[in-house]
């Protein structure tokens, strides 16, 4: 089998195609959530903390010179990325939770057994054996007397 035919067989498996579709949809979903965070959530949050844009928060490690740009530690962009991740993870969690609720069918409860349970039958058998054991000595002595 040639490498090309092996690759074709691998690429055409259902799992690989499903994964590819998931990656494409996931990247599009990531863009939507990034837009939600950048354009809807962060502006009001920035207003609450004195009109600060998280992406602009940075610590300057070395100032800019004529031939080199400033070296900065961009912790604001990191905070923004962490918020993006948290919102994306929560949105995916809620989506999976909804799908699980919709696809989870409640298992039918087993029907109540008709008649006595195994324990009740065993108790009845025990009681019958006890009653028979008590009656047997009386019968045996009555037969001897004949």
C-alpha positions as CSV (number, residue, x, y, z in Angstrom):
1,X,0.0,0.0,0.0
2,X,1.5,3.4,-1.0
3,X,1.8,6.3,1.4
4,X,-0.6,8.3,-0.7
5,X,-3.4,5.6,-0.4
6,X,-2.7,5.2,3.3
7,X,-3.0,8.9,3.8
8,X,-6.2,9.0,1.8
9,X,-7.6,6.2,3.9
10,X,-6.6,8.0,7.1
11,X,-8.0,11.4,6.0
12,X,-11.3,10.0,5.0
13,X,-12.1,8.3,8.3
14,X,-15.1,9.7,10.0
15,X,-13.2,10.8,13.1
16,X,-10.7,12.9,11.2
17,X,-13.4,14.7,9.2
18,X,-15.4,15.3,12.4
19,X,-12.3,16.7,14.1
20,X,-11.6,19.0,11.1
21,X,-15.2,20.3,11.2
22,X,-14.8,20.8,15.0
23,X,-11.6,22.8,14.6
24,X,-13.1,25.0,11.9
25,X,-16.3,25.7,13.9
26,X,-14.2,26.2,17.0
27,X,-12.0,28.8,15.4
28,X,-15.1,30.7,14.1
29,X,-16.7,30.4,17.6
30,X,-13.4,31.7,19.1
31,X,-13.6,34.8,16.9
32,X,-17.2,35.4,17.9
33,X,-16.4,35.1,21.6
34,X,-13.3,37.3,21.2
35,X,-15.5,40.0,19.6
36,X,-18.0,39.6,22.4
37,X,-15.2,40.1,25.0
38,X,-13.4,42.9,23.2
39,X,-16.5,44.9,22.1
40,X,-19.2,44.1,24.6
41,X,-17.8,43.0,27.9
42,X,-14.5,44.8,28.2
43,X,-15.6,48.4,27.5
44,X,-18.0,48.6,30.5
45,X,-15.5,46.7,32.6
46,X,-12.8,49.3,31.6
47,X,-15.2,52.1,32.5
48,X,-15.7,50.6,36.0
49,X,-11.9,50.7,36.5
50,X,-11.3,54.3,35.3
51,X,-11.4,53.8,31.5
52,X,-8.5,51.4,31.5
53,X,-8.1,49.1,28.4
54,X,-6.6,45.9,29.5
55,X,-4.6,45.5,26.3
56,X,-2.8,48.7,27.1
57,X,-1.6,47.6,30.5
58,X,2.1,46.9,30.4
59,X,5.2,47.3,32.5
60,X,8.1,48.9,30.7
61,X,11.3,46.9,31.2
62,X,13.5,49.0,28.9
63,X,12.6,52.4,27.5
64,X,12.5,52.9,23.8
65,X,15.6,54.3,22.1
66,X,16.2,55.8,18.7
67,X,16.9,52.5,17.1
68,X,15.0,50.0,19.4
69,X,11.4,50.0,20.5
70,X,10.5,49.8,24.2
71,X,10.7,46.4,25.8
72,X,7.4,45.9,27.7
73,X,5.9,43.2,29.9
74,X,2.3,43.1,28.5
75,X,0.4,41.7,31.4
76,X,-2.8,43.4,30.2
77,X,-2.9,41.4,27.0
78,X,-2.4,38.3,29.1
79,X,-5.4,39.3,31.3
80,X,-7.4,39.9,28.2
81,X,-6.5,36.5,26.8
82,X,-7.3,34.8,30.1
83,X,-10.8,36.4,30.1
84,X,-11.3,35.3,26.5
85,X,-10.4,31.8,27.5
86,X,-12.7,31.8,30.5
87,X,-15.7,33.1,28.6
88,X,-15.0,30.6,25.7
89,X,-14.7,27.7,28.1
90,X,-17.9,28.7,30.0
91,X,-19.8,29.1,26.7
92,X,-18.6,25.7,25.5
93,X,-19.5,24.2,28.9
94,X,-23.1,25.6,28.7
95,X,-23.4,24.3,25.1
96,X,-22.3,20.8,26.1
97,X,-24.6,20.9,29.1
98,X,-27.5,21.9,26.9
99,X,-26.7,19.1,24.4
100,X,-26.4,16.6,27.2
101,X,-29.8,17.6,28.6
102,X,-31.5,17.4,25.2
103,X,-29.9,14.1,24.2
104,X,-30.2,12.4,27.7
105,X,-33.3,10.4,27.7
106,X,-34.5,9.3,31.1
107,X,-34.1,5.6,31.4
108,X,-37.4,3.9,32.1
109,X,-37.7,2.7,35.6
110,X,-37.9,-1.1,35.9
111,X,-41.5,-2.2,36.5
112,X,-42.2,-3.3,40.1
113,X,-42.0,-7.1,40.3
114,X,-45.3,-8.8,40.4
115,X,-45.8,-11.0,43.4
116,X,-43.6,-11.5,46.4
117,X,-39.9,-10.7,46.4
118,X,-37.2,-13.3,46.8
119,X,-36.8,-12.5,50.4
120,X,-40.6,-12.8,51.1
121,X,-40.6,-16.2,49.3
122,X,-37.7,-17.4,51.5
123,X,-39.5,-16.3,54.6
124,X,-42.6,-18.2,53.5
125,X,-40.5,-21.3,52.8
126,X,-38.8,-21.0,56.2
127,X,-42.2,-20.7,58.0
128,X,-43.6,-23.7,56.1
129,X,-40.6,-25.8,57.0
130,X,-40.9,-24.8,60.7
131,X,-44.6,-25.6,60.7
132,X,-43.9,-29.0,59.0
133,X,-41.2,-29.8,61.4
134,X,-43.5,-29.2,64.4
135,X,-46.3,-31.3,62.8
136,X,-44.0,-34.2,61.9
137,X,-43.2,-35.4,65.5
138,X,-46.9,-35.4,66.4
139,X,-47.8,-37.5,63.3
140,X,-45.0,-39.9,64.0
141,X,-46.1,-40.5,67.6
142,X,-49.7,-40.9,66.4
143,X,-48.7,-43.6,63.9
144,X,-46.7,-45.6,66.6
145,X,-49.8,-45.7,68.8
146,X,-51.9,-47.5,66.2
